[in-house]
Amino acid sequence: MAQLTNCKKKREVIKLVTEEQVAVALAQYTAALSEKYIKEKGSFNVVLSGGTLIHTMRVLAEVYKDAVDWSKWRVFWVDERVVPLDDNDSNYKLANEGFFKKVKKIPKQNIYPIHYSCSAHEVACDYESRLKTLVQNKILPTSACGFPKFDLMLLGIGPDGHIASLFPNRPQRYERKRWVTFITDSPKPPPPRITMTFPVINCASNIAMVVTGKELADPVAKTLGGYVGPPPPIPCSELEMEAEGEVTWILDKGAASKLHHHHVVY
């Protein structure tokens, strides 16, 4: 069963055994936050990523289908491949087929995919402009430093420690002014992508790092082992050190396999 380690006020590390247990824990966690924020302010602003996350959200879509007030959800993407929305590489298509169609209750106008064009720069500028409009219209709140403050970011990591499309050897991870930036030479295909920047990610009230698989044990151990001094060696370490809100790591046995008790910084 879960081992819950209160490492510091802002972090919980939940170590489970199977991917199915991770999916159940993620569903419980997300449903509870949804209820909390809808009670507090009448909406729940969620940011999705791609990869295996949508598959892991299947329990939320199935078990909590009638328990969550989906009509109050607003859904955004932390990063997106610059491809048409019906392309198999699209994170939107992945979420639509694997999650939205199962839930069927999130209003279409509350879902914010990219407006596709062949220019990654134009797509990033458009997405940032739309976020700024939502802030101006008081639909999205902002943090003290002026960046949009989302209720929940649901993130994964890559074997190289990247999150969103912020990769270790690319300059986008150091962007501190833009809300959304773009990359045309992603080390993972497809090369053109847009991504929210670290200041936006780090401002979220809650960040869930949902990580399954032994191939991710190294970046998990490096991140939760702690590092001193800038710059952090991998992007997910940067999030771990700079996030303003609550960070919850939900790990299966494989992802936590190199994470021993003494690795966790209190």
C-alpha positions as CSV (number, residue, x, y, z in Angstrom):
1,M,0.0,0.0,0.0
2,A,0.9,3.6,-0.1
3,Q,3.8,5.0,1.8
4,L,3.2,8.7,2.4
5,T,6.3,10.7,3.2
6,N,5.8,14.3,4.3
7,C,9.2,15.6,3.1
8,K,8.4,19.3,3.6
9,K,5.3,21.3,3.7
10,K,5.1,21.6,-0.1
11,R,5.8,17.9,-1.0
12,E,4.3,14.5,-0.7
13,V,5.8,11.4,-2.1
14,I,3.4,8.5,-2.6
15,K,5.1,5.2,-3.4
16,L,2.8,2.5,-4.7
17,V,3.4,-0.8,-6.3
18,T,1.5,-1.1,-9.6
19,E,0.5,1.3,-12.3
20,E,-3.1,0.5,-11.5
21,Q,-2.6,1.7,-7.9
22,V,-1.1,4.9,-9.3
23,A,-4.2,5.4,-11.5
24,V,-6.5,4.9,-8.5
25,A,-4.5,7.3,-6.3
26,L,-4.4,9.9,-9.1
27,A,-8.2,9.6,-9.5
28,Q,-8.8,10.1,-5.7
29,Y,-6.3,13.0,-5.6
30,T,-7.8,14.8,-8.6
31,A,-11.4,14.3,-7.6
32,A,-10.7,15.7,-4.1
33,L,-9.0,18.8,-5.6
34,S,-11.8,19.3,-8.1
35,E,-14.4,19.3,-5.3
36,K,-12.3,21.7,-3.1
37,Y,-11.8,24.3,-5.8
38,I,-15.3,24.2,-7.2
39,K,-16.6,24.7,-3.7
40,E,-14.2,27.6,-3.2
41,K,-14.5,29.4,-6.4
42,G,-16.9,27.6,-8.8
43,S,-14.3,26.3,-11.2
44,F,-11.4,23.9,-11.5
45,N,-8.5,24.9,-13.9
46,V,-6.5,21.8,-14.9
47,V,-3.4,21.6,-17.1
48,L,-2.7,18.3,-18.9
49,S,0.4,16.9,-20.5
50,G,0.7,14.0,-22.9
51,G,2.5,10.7,-22.8
52,T,1.2,8.1,-20.4
53,L,-0.7,10.5,-18.2
54,I,-4.0,10.2,-20.1
55,H,-3.9,6.4,-19.9
56,T,-3.3,6.8,-16.1
57,M,-6.3,9.0,-15.8
58,R,-8.7,6.3,-17.0
59,V,-9.8,5.5,-13.4
60,L,-10.8,9.1,-12.9
61,A,-12.9,9.0,-16.1
62,E,-14.5,5.7,-15.3
63,V,-15.0,5.5,-11.5
64,Y,-15.6,9.2,-10.9
65,K,-17.7,9.8,-14.1
66,D,-20.8,10.8,-12.1
67,A,-19.1,12.1,-8.9
68,V,-17.1,15.0,-10.4
69,D,-18.7,18.2,-11.6
70,W,-17.1,18.2,-15.0
71,S,-19.1,21.2,-16.1
72,K,-16.9,23.4,-13.9
73,W,-13.6,22.1,-15.4
74,R,-11.4,24.2,-17.7
75,V,-8.7,22.2,-19.4
76,F,-5.4,23.5,-20.8
77,W,-2.1,21.9,-22.0
78,V,1.3,22.4,-20.5
79,D,2.8,21.5,-23.9
80,E,1.6,20.5,-27.3
81,R,3.0,19.2,-30.5
82,V,2.6,21.6,-33.3
83,V,0.5,19.3,-35.5
84,P,-3.2,19.4,-36.5
85,L,-5.6,18.4,-33.7
86,D,-6.5,15.2,-35.5
87,D,-2.9,14.1,-35.9
88,N,-1.9,11.0,-34.0
89,D,0.9,13.0,-32.4
90,S,-1.5,15.6,-30.9
91,N,-1.8,15.7,-27.1
92,Y,-5.3,17.1,-27.6
93,K,-6.3,14.0,-29.7
94,L,-4.8,11.7,-27.0
95,A,-6.8,13.5,-24.3
96,N,-10.0,13.7,-26.4
97,E,-10.1,10.0,-27.2
98,G,-8.7,8.7,-23.9
99,F,-10.5,11.0,-21.5
100,F,-13.0,13.6,-22.8
101,K,-15.0,11.1,-24.8
102,K,-15.3,8.9,-21.7
103,V,-16.4,11.8,-19.5
104,K,-18.6,13.6,-22.1
105,K,-19.5,16.4,-19.7
106,I,-16.7,19.0,-20.0
107,P,-18.2,21.9,-22.0
108,K,-16.4,22.2,-25.3
109,Q,-15.8,25.9,-24.7
110,N,-14.0,25.0,-21.5
111,I,-11.4,23.0,-23.4
112,Y,-8.4,25.0,-24.7
113,P,-6.4,23.2,-27.3
114,I,-3.9,25.0,-29.6
115,H,-5.0,26.9,-32.7
116,Y,-2.9,25.0,-35.2
117,S,-0.7,26.7,-37.8
118,C,2.6,25.6,-39.3
119,S,4.5,28.2,-37.3
120,A,5.4,27.0,-33.8
121,H,6.2,30.7,-32.9
122,E,2.7,31.8,-34.0
123,V,1.0,28.9,-32.1
124,A,2.9,29.8,-28.9
125,C,2.1,33.5,-29.2
126,D,-1.6,32.7,-29.8
127,Y,-1.8,30.4,-26.8
128,E,-0.2,32.9,-24.5
129,S,-2.5,35.7,-25.8
130,R,-5.5,33.5,-25.0
131,L,-4.3,32.9,-21.5
132,K,-3.8,36.6,-21.0
133,T,-7.3,37.3,-22.2
134,L,-8.6,34.8,-19.6
135,V,-6.6,36.6,-16.9
136,Q,-7.9,40.0,-18.1
137,N,-11.5,38.6,-17.9
138,K,-10.9,37.3,-14.4
139,I,-11.4,33.7,-15.5
140,L,-7.9,32.8,-14.6
141,P,-6.3,34.2,-11.4
142,T,-2.6,35.2,-11.3
143,S,0.1,34.7,-8.8
144,A,1.8,37.6,-6.9
145,C,4.4,37.8,-9.7
146,G,1.8,38.1,-12.4
147,F,1.8,34.7,-14.0
148,P,-1.4,32.7,-14.4
149,K,-2.1,30.5,-11.4
150,F,-3.7,27.1,-12.3
151,D,-5.3,24.9,-9.7
152,L,-3.7,21.7,-10.9
153,M,-0.9,20.7,-13.2
154,L,-0.7,17.0,-14.1
155,L,2.8,16.3,-15.3
156,G,5.0,13.4,-16.2
157,I,8.8,13.3,-16.8
158,G,11.0,11.8,-19.4
159,P,14.1,9.6,-18.9
160,D,16.3,12.7,-19.4
161,G,14.3,14.5,-16.7
162,H,12.4,16.8,-19.0
163,I,8.9,18.0,-18.1
164,A,6.5,19.6,-20.5
165,S,8.7,20.3,-23.5
166,L,11.5,21.8,-21.3
167,F,14.5,19.7,-22.2
168,P,17.9,19.6,-20.4
169,N,19.9,20.9,-23.3
170,R,17.5,23.4,-24.7
171,P,17.3,27.1,-23.8
172,Q,13.5,27.1,-23.3
173,R,14.0,25.8,-19.7
174,Y,15.6,29.1,-18.8
175,E,12.8,31.3,-20.2
176,R,11.5,33.5,-17.4
177,K,9.4,36.2,-19.1
178,R,7.2,34.4,-21.6
179,W,4.2,32.4,-20.4
180,V,4.3,30.1,-23.4
181,T,7.4,29.5,-25.6
182,F,8.1,27.3,-28.5
183,I,10.8,24.8,-29.7
184,T,11.5,23.7,-33.2
185,D,14.3,21.1,-32.4
186,S,12.8,18.9,-29.7
187,P,15.0,15.9,-29.1
188,K,11.8,13.9,-29.0
189,P,9.7,13.8,-32.2
190,P,7.9,15.7,-33.4
191,P,10.4,18.6,-33.3
192,P,8.0,21.6,-33.3
193,R,6.2,22.1,-30.0
194,I,4.9,24.8,-27.7
195,T,5.3,24.7,-23.9
196,M,4.4,26.6,-20.8
197,T,7.5,28.0,-19.1
198,F,8.8,27.3,-15.7
199,P,7.4,30.5,-14.1
200,V,3.9,29.4,-15.1
201,I,4.4,25.8,-14.1
202,N,5.9,26.7,-10.7
203,C,3.0,29.1,-9.9
204,A,0.4,26.3,-9.9
205,S,-1.4,25.7,-6.7
206,N,-0.9,22.0,-7.0
207,I,1.4,19.9,-9.2
208,A,1.1,16.2,-9.5
209,M,4.1,14.4,-10.8
210,V,2.7,11.1,-12.1
211,V,5.6,8.7,-12.9
212,T,5.5,5.0,-13.7
213,G,8.1,2.7,-15.1
214,K,11.6,1.6,-14.2
215,E,13.1,3.6,-17.0
216,L,12.2,6.7,-15.0
217,A,13.9,5.6,-11.8
218,D,17.1,7.7,-12.4
219,P,15.5,11.1,-12.9
220,V,13.2,10.4,-9.9
221,A,16.1,9.6,-7.6
222,K,18.2,12.5,-8.9
223,T,15.3,14.9,-8.3
224,L,14.1,13.7,-4.9
225,G,17.7,13.3,-3.8
226,G,18.1,17.0,-3.9
227,Y,20.8,19.3,-5.4
228,V,22.5,22.4,-4.1
229,G,23.4,25.3,-6.3
230,P,22.2,26.5,-9.7
231,P,21.6,25.4,-12.3
232,P,19.7,22.3,-11.5
233,P,21.1,19.4,-13.6
234,I,17.7,18.3,-15.0
235,P,14.5,20.2,-15.5
236,C,12.3,18.2,-13.0
237,S,14.8,19.1,-10.3
238,E,14.2,22.8,-11.1
239,L,10.5,22.3,-10.5
240,E,11.1,20.5,-7.3
241,M,13.2,23.4,-5.9
242,E,11.1,26.3,-7.2
243,A,7.5,25.3,-7.2
244,E,5.4,27.6,-5.0
245,G,2.5,25.3,-4.3
246,E,2.0,21.7,-3.3
247,V,3.9,19.1,-5.2
248,T,2.7,15.5,-5.0
249,W,4.8,12.7,-6.5
250,I,2.7,9.5,-7.3
251,L,5.1,6.7,-8.2
252,D,4.9,3.0,-9.0
253,K,7.4,0.5,-7.8
254,G,9.6,0.8,-10.9
255,A,9.8,4.6,-10.8
256,A,10.6,4.6,-7.1
257,S,13.0,1.6,-7.3
258,K,16.1,3.8,-6.8
259,L,14.5,6.1,-4.3
260,H,15.5,5.0,-0.8
261,H,14.4,6.7,2.4
262,H,17.7,8.6,2.8
263,H,17.3,10.1,-0.7
264,V,14.4,12.2,0.3
265,V,15.3,15.7,1.6
266,Y,13.3,16.9,4.6
